[in-house]
Amino acid sequence: MDGSRAVAVDRRNSKAKWEEAMQYKPKSLGALHIALGGLPGRMRIEVEPGIAVSAKTVGELRKVTSWPENLVITTPQERHSESTVKVSKASIATHYPPRR
Protein backbone atom coordinates (compact mmCIF):
# COMPACT_ATOMS: atom_id res chain seq x y z
CA MET A 1 0.00 0.00 0.00
CA ASP A 2 1.43 3.40 -0.93
CA GLY A 3 1.65 6.29 1.59
CA SER A 4 -1.04 8.48 0.03
CA ARG A 5 -3.60 5.73 0.24
CA ALA A 6 -2.82 5.10 3.92
CA VAL A 7 -3.34 8.81 4.64
CA ALA A 8 -6.73 8.73 2.91
CA VAL A 9 -7.79 5.77 5.07
CA ASP A 10 -6.66 7.61 8.21
CA ARG A 11 -8.64 10.72 7.23
CA ARG A 12 -11.80 8.69 6.66
CA ASN A 13 -11.45 6.96 10.02
CA SER A 14 -10.94 10.31 11.77
CA LYS A 15 -13.96 11.82 10.02
CA ALA A 16 -16.08 8.80 10.88
CA LYS A 17 -15.22 9.19 14.57
CA TRP A 18 -16.40 12.82 14.61
CA GLU A 19 -19.55 11.88 12.66
CA GLU A 20 -20.37 9.56 15.57
CA ALA A 21 -19.75 12.36 18.09
CA MET A 22 -22.66 13.88 19.99
CA GLN A 23 -23.47 17.58 19.93
CA TYR A 24 -25.15 19.31 22.85
CA LYS A 25 -26.37 22.88 23.24
CA PRO A 26 -26.58 23.26 27.02
CA LYS A 27 -28.82 26.14 28.11
CA SER A 28 -27.57 26.16 31.72
CA LEU A 29 -24.69 25.02 33.90
CA GLY A 30 -26.75 22.04 35.02
CA ALA A 31 -27.30 20.98 31.42
CA LEU A 32 -23.56 21.42 30.74
CA HIS A 33 -22.74 19.11 33.66
CA ILE A 34 -25.17 16.50 32.34
CA ALA A 35 -23.65 16.70 28.83
CA LEU A 36 -20.15 16.25 30.27
CA GLY A 37 -21.47 13.25 32.22
CA GLY A 38 -18.90 10.51 32.59
CA LEU A 39 -16.12 12.18 30.61
CA PRO A 40 -12.71 12.07 32.32
CA GLY A 41 -11.64 15.32 33.97
CA ARG A 42 -8.28 15.21 32.14
CA MET A 43 -9.91 15.11 28.68
CA ARG A 44 -8.75 18.12 26.63
CA ILE A 45 -11.03 20.91 25.41
CA GLU A 46 -10.66 22.46 21.93
CA VAL A 47 -12.24 25.93 21.81
CA GLU A 48 -13.16 27.58 18.52
CA PRO A 49 -11.30 30.90 18.01
CA GLY A 50 -13.21 33.92 19.28
CA ILE A 51 -14.96 32.08 22.13
CA ALA A 52 -14.23 33.28 25.66
CA VAL A 53 -13.82 29.90 27.33
CA SER A 54 -10.49 29.51 29.11
CA ALA A 55 -10.95 25.87 30.25
CA LYS A 56 -8.35 23.47 28.86
CA THR A 57 -9.79 20.25 30.32
CA VAL A 58 -13.23 18.81 31.08
CA GLY A 59 -12.44 19.18 34.79
CA GLU A 60 -11.86 22.92 34.33
CA LEU A 61 -14.99 23.21 32.18
CA ARG A 62 -17.04 21.70 35.00
CA LYS A 63 -15.88 24.58 37.24
CA VAL A 64 -17.08 27.47 35.03
CA THR A 65 -19.55 29.81 36.73
CA SER A 66 -21.57 30.79 33.65
CA TRP A 67 -22.42 29.26 30.28
CA PRO A 68 -23.74 31.22 27.25
CA GLU A 69 -26.72 29.61 25.53
CA ASN A 70 -25.21 30.06 22.05
CA LEU A 71 -22.37 27.55 22.58
CA VAL A 72 -22.34 23.92 21.50
CA ILE A 73 -20.15 21.15 22.86
CA THR A 74 -19.24 18.14 20.74
CA THR A 75 -18.27 15.08 22.74
CA PRO A 76 -16.54 12.01 21.30
CA GLN A 77 -18.06 8.54 21.64
CA GLU A 78 -14.85 7.26 23.21
CA ARG A 79 -14.44 8.16 26.88
CA HIS A 80 -10.62 8.11 26.81
CA SER A 81 -8.62 11.01 28.19
CA GLU A 82 -6.76 11.18 24.82
CA SER A 83 -10.00 12.27 23.09
CA THR A 84 -11.14 15.90 22.96
CA VAL A 85 -14.34 17.87 23.51
CA LYS A 86 -14.95 20.72 21.08
CA VAL A 87 -16.60 24.00 22.09
CA SER A 88 -18.04 26.08 19.24
CA LYS A 89 -20.75 28.59 18.48
CA ALA A 90 -24.16 27.29 17.44
CA SER A 91 -24.46 27.65 13.68
CA ILE A 92 -28.26 27.55 13.37
CA ALA A 93 -31.19 28.48 15.59
CA THR A 94 -32.45 25.48 17.52
CA HIS A 95 -35.25 27.30 19.32
CA TYR A 96 -38.04 29.03 17.50
CA PRO A 97 -40.59 31.38 19.06
CA PRO A 98 -44.10 29.94 19.38
CA ARG A 99 -46.57 30.72 16.62
CA ARG A 100 -49.44 33.05 17.41
C-alpha positions in Angstrom: 0.0 0.0 0.0 1.4 3.4 -0.9 1.7 6.3 1.6 -1.0 8.5 0.0 -3.6 5.7 0.2 -2.8 5.1 3.9 -3.3 8.8 4.6 -6.7 8.7 2.9 -7.8 5.8 5.1 -6.7 7.6 8.2 -8.6 10.7 7.2 -11.8 8.7 6.7 -11.4 7.0 10.0 -10.9 10.3 11.8 -14.0 11.8 10.0 -16.1 8.8 10.9 -15.2 9.2 14.6 -16.4 12.8 14.6 -19.5 11.9 12.7 -20.4 9.6 15.6 -19.8 12.4 18.1 -22.7 13.9 20.0 -23.5 17.6 19.9 -25.1 19.3 22.9 -26.4 22.9 23.2 -26.6 23.3 27.0 -28.8 26.1 28.1 -27.6 26.2 31.7 -24.7 25.0 33.9 -26.8 22.0 35.0 -27.3 21.0 31.4 -23.6 21.4 30.7 -22.7 19.1 33.7 -25.2 16.5 32.3 -23.6 16.7 28.8 -20.1 16.3 30.3 -21.5 13.3 32.2 -18.9 10.5 32.6 -16.1 12.2 30.6 -12.7 12.1 32.3 -11.6 15.3 34.0 -8.3 15.2 32.1 -9.9 15.1 28.7 -8.8 18.1 26.6 -11.0 20.9 25.4 -10.7 22.5 21.9 -12.2 25.9 21.8 -13.2 27.6 18.5 -11.3 30.9 18.0 -13.2 33.9 19.3 -15.0 32.1 22.1 -14.2 33.3 25.7 -13.8 29.9 27.3 -10.5 29.5 29.1 -10.9 25.9 30.2 -8.4 23.5 28.9 -9.8 20.2 30.3 -13.2 18.8 31.1 -12.4 19.2 34.8 -11.9 22.9 34.3 -15.0 23.2 32.2 -17.0 21.7 35.0 -15.9 24.6 37.2 -17.1 27.5 35.0 -19.5 29.8 36.7 -21.6 30.8 33.6 -22.4 29.3 30.3 -23.7 31.2 27.3 -26.7 29.6 25.5 -25.2 30.1 22.1 -22.4 27.5 22.6 -22.3 23.9 21.5 -20.1 21.1 22.9 -19.2 18.1 20.7 -18.3 15.1 22.7 -16.5 12.0 21.3 -18.1 8.5 21.6 -14.8 7.3 23.2 -14.4 8.2 26.9 -10.6 8.1 26.8 -8.6 11.0 28.2 -6.8 11.2 24.8 -10.0 12.3 23.1 -11.1 15.9 23.0 -14.3 17.9 23.5 -14.9 20.7 21.1 -16.6 24.0 22.1 -18.0 26.1 19.2 -20.8 28.6 18.5 -24.2 27.3 17.4 -24.5 27.6 13.7 -28.3 27.6 13.4 -31.2 28.5 15.6 -32.4 25.5 17.5 -35.3 27.3 19.3 -38.0 29.0 17.5 -40.6 31.4 19.1 -44.1 29.9 19.4 -46.6 30.7 16.6 -49.4 33.0 17.4 
